[in-house]
């Protein structure tokens, strides 16, 4: 019986395999291109048959509607392009605030899940099992319709030390107002951040070379806080707090946070935190117990064990799934349209679409914007993942 090994090693065999692979890939590419061409031609034919206007010229026409929350100047005479920028900024602010809160709560609950204290472990476990098994939309409705809408009117607001007020129109917070000379404080803050980054890098290099270094956090804290405080002292502290106060039937001054923003932030951050807690718990459990026991045997305190041994190693496991949860959080912001919060989906996918009737262009803008945002977040998280992996080699 002849061996098949020479036939497998022959150049003709590998040439045929390579040709087959290329043929399969080319066929798949042609099929995808045909599907795209069919969809595009069908959409163009339907648009022409219905007589719908096409193109993106509508972006420069006056929008004609108001947006309650806007971080840049906007009114009814502003263009659809300005409305798009306002909606994107509202979406990003909502996502970033929810992301920070979800990360803090998630890490705290994740540590509580591993706590030896029965009360802390029980509370953390109950939180995770309850929150993540209730749909996010239902939680959003609970916070908005059951908790925030029944709040009292502004005249009967709930107050915290007569500085922070909560009522049916939202959360009223003090605002920091800059006085002349505040620019110097901002420049000092920028310089402090740069010095803190440089000091952290130099101390890390010294630690890698010598095995010992000064503590990083006091130097970083001194740079970040010391320089701005010194600049503020020199300029006579050029800032003051503007406290909201009741005027007529509403509050004047300060920062007014809409109830829709509060409800969406609470729902989104608490829901995402339940998944982040499980990611953190799994990452911490993956670290070898032998290293922790060895650290305790050397007399290290629990804080040192967590900060220097457990958490740094767990981050390599935590960051990749944590990035997926962050991306899902950004996508879940689209649910804000259910309570009429002025995010990208509600403003462009709702109001602008109804006014212009240019569904294809509007959906391309909305989908493309979410794609760009998520790709940017994904790239940043991938960079951070590579960075911590390189540091721990």
N, C-alpha and C positions, 0 to 999 in steps of 0.2 A: 504493500500500500504506500503510495507516494505521500510525502509530507506536504502540508499546505503552507508551511512557513515561508518557503521561497516565494510562493505566489503573493503572500501578504507583503513581503518586503520589496517586491518588484516596483520599478518606477511607474509602470502602466497602471498598477492597482491604485497607487496614491493619486495619479493624475485623474483617474476616473472618479475617485471619491471627491477630489477637489472640484471637478466639473459638476458633479451632482449637487454639492453644497452650493456652488455659485448659481446653478440653475434654480434651485429651490428658493434661494434668497431673491433672485431676480423675479421669479414668478410672484412671490409675496409682495414685492415692491410694485409690480405692475397692477396687481389686484387692488392694493391700497390706493394707488394713483387713479385707477378707474372708479373706485367708490367716491373719492374726493371730487373727481371731474363730474360724475353723475349727480352728486349732491349739489355742487355749485351751479351747474347748468339748470337743474330743476328749480333751485331757488331763484335764479335770474329770470327764468321763464315765468314763474308764478308772480314775481314782483312786476314784470312788464305787463302781465295779463291783468293784474289788479290796479295798475296805474299808480303804484306807490313810489313816492320820491326816494331816491337813493343818494348816497354820499354823506359826507360828514360836515357839510356846510352849515347844518343846523346848530352846530356847536357855538357859532358866533352870533346867533340870534338871541334876543332878550328872553330870559327864562319866564318871567312873569309870575313867579310864585316865591313865597318866603320859605326860609329854612330857619327854624327856631334856634338851633345851635350852630354857630359858625365861628371858626377861629381866625378867619380873615374877613375883611370888609365884604359884605354881601347884602343886596336888597333885590326887590322885584325887577329892577332894570338891569341887573347883572346878566351875563350871558350863560348859556348852558355849560360852557367850558369852565366858568367860575363855579357854577353849581357842582360840577364834577370834582373840582379841587376841594371844595368844602366837604363834599360827601366822603372823599377819600381820607381827608384829615380826620373827620369824625370816626371813620372806621378804624384808622390806625390808632387814634387815642383810646378808643374803647378796647381794642385788642391789647395794647401795651399795658394799660392799667389792669386789665383782667389777668394778663400774663404774669405781671409782678405779684399780684395778690395770690393767684393760683400757685405760683412757685413757693412763696413763703408758707402758705397754708399747707400745701402738699408735703413739703419737707418736714414741717412740724408734725403733721399727722403720720407721715412715714416713720419718723423717729418714735412717735408714740406707739405705733404698731409693734415695735421691737422692745418697748419698755418692759422692765420687770415689774413695774408698778401695775397692779391689777386694774385700778381705776383708769389710769392713762391708757392702758392697752384696750380696755373695754370701750372707752369713749371713742378712741381712734377707730377701732374695728366697727363699731356701730355707725359712725359717720361714713366710712367707706362703703359699707354694705347697703346703707340706706340711700345715699346721694347718687351713687353710680347706677343704681337699679331703678331710678325714677327718670323718665324721659326729660331731656333738657327743656323742651318746649313747655312741658307741664310745670317745671320748676320756675320758668320765666313767668308764666301766667300767675303762679302763686305769689311771687314777689311783687308783681305789678298790680294785679287786681285784688289780691287778698291782703297785702301788707302795706302798699304805698298809696293806692287810691283811696282807702278809707281814712287816711290821716286827716287831722283837722285842718281848717282853713288857716291862712297866714296869721290872722289875729290870735288864734289859739295854738300857735306853733309850739312844738316840743323844743326846748332849748337846753343847751349845755353851757352853763356858766354865762348865759346871755351873750355868747360869742358865736356858737354854732346853732342853727335853727333847722328843724325838719318839719315840713308840712306837705300838704297835697300838691303843692307846686314845685317841690323839689327840696334839695339840701342846700342851705345857705352857709357858705364858709367865708372866713376872713380872707382878704386879699392883700398881698404885699405890694405896696406902691413905691416905686422908685422916685427918689428926689434927685436934684442936681448933684452930680458927683458920684452917682451910682456906677457909672461906666468904669471908674477905676477899680471898684470892687469886682466887677465882672472880669476885667483883665487880670486882676490878682488871682481870681478863681481859676482862670485858664492856665496861668503860670503855675499855680499850685498843682493842678492836675498833671501838667507836663512833668514837673519835678517829681511828683509821686510815682509816675510811670517809670521815669529814669531811675529813681532810687530803688524801686522794686526789681528792675532788671539787673542793676549792679549788685544788689544784695543776693539775688538768685545766682548770679555768676560766681560771686565770692563763696556762696555755700557749696556750689558744685566743685570749686577748686580746692577749698580748704576744709570743707565739712562742717564749718561753723560760721555763723554770721549773726549780726544784730537782729533783733526782732523787727519784722517789716512793718507791722501795723501801726506802731507808734510814730514811725517816721512818715508813713503815708498819711496818717491822720493829721500830723503837724503841718504837712505841706498843703493838704486840701483845705483844712480849716484855719490854720495859722495865718497864711498870707491874706485871705479875704478878710479875716477879723482885724488884722493889722491895718489893711487898707480902709476898712470901715471906720476904725478908730481915728485914723488920720483925717478922714473926710467928715468926721462928726456923725457917723452912722446915718448916711443919706437914704433912709427908707423908713416907712411907717406902715402899720397895719390898718387897713380900712375894714371896719367891722360892719356887717350888714345891720340895718335898722329898719323898723317898720315905718312905712310912709303910705298912708291911705289904706288900700286893700292889698298891698304887696310890699316886699322888702326892697330896699334900695341900697346899693353899694355891695361890696364883697363879690364873691363868686357864686352864681346860682347854678347848681348842678341839676339838670332835668331829672324828673322821676323815671323817665324811660332809660336814661343812662345809668341811674342807680340800680334799677331792677335788672338790667342786662348785665351790669358788672357783677352784681351779687350772684346771679344765676350762673353766669359763665365761669367765674373764678371758683365758686364752690364746686361746681360740677367737674371742671378740669382738675381741681385739686384732689378729688377722690381718685382719679387715675394716676396723677403724679405721685400720690402717696404710695400706691402699689408699686410703681416703678422704683421709687426710692427704697421701699422695703425689700424688693427683690434684689436690687443692687447691693444693699448692705448685707443681705444674707449670703450673697455670692462670695464675699470676702472670707478667706480661710479663718476659721475660729482659732486655729493654732496661733496666728499672729496676734490676735486680740488677747488671748490668754498669756502669751509671752510678754506682751506689753504690761498687762496687769501684774504679772509676776515681778517685773522690774520696778514696780511701784508707781507707774504712771497714773495720773488721775483720769477719771472718765472723760473730761473735756479734752485732755491731750491725746487720749486714745482715739476719740472720734475725729479730732481735727487733724492729726498728723498721720494716722494709720488707716482708720476705717474709711472715712469719707474720701480722701484722695484716691484710694484704690477703687472705691465703688463708683466714682465719677466716670471711669472708663466704661463701665457697664450701664450707668444711668443715662448718659448723654444721648446715645443714639435713639432709644425709645422716647426719651424726653423731647427730642426734636420732633418726632412724629406727633406727640401730644400738642406741642406748640402749633404745628401746622393745622391740626384739627381745630384748635382753639380759634385760629384766624378764620378758618372756614365756617365755624359755628357762629361767627358774628352776623352772618346773613339772617339768622333768626330774629335779629333786632327789628326787622321790618314787620314782624307780627304785632309789635306794640307801637309801631309808627315812630321808631327812633330814626333820625335822619342819617342813616348810613348809606353806603354806596348802593346796596340792593334796593332800599326803599326810595331813594331819590332818583337814581337813574333807571333801575329796573322797574320802578313803579310810575312815579310822576312824569319823568321825561318820556318814558315809553308811551304813556297814555296821551301826552300832548303832541308828540311828533309822529307817532305811528310808524317810526322807522325801527322796527323790531330787530332786524338783522344787525344794523350798525350799533344799536344800544347794547345788544347782547354781546357783540364782539368786544365793545369797550369794557363792559362789566367783567366778562370772563377773562379778558386779557389783563385787566388790572389785578384781579385776584391771582392770576397765574404769576405775574411779575412779583407781587408781594410775597407769595409763598416760595418762589424760587430764591428771592433775596434772603428770606428767613432760613431756608434750607442751606444755602451757601454759607451763611454766617455760622450756623450750628455745625456744619461739616468742618469749617475752619477751626472752630473751638475744639471739636473732637480730635482733630489731628494735633492741635497744639498741646492738649493735656496728655495725649498718647506719647508725643515726643518728649515732654517733660519727665515722664515716668519711666523712660527707658533706662 
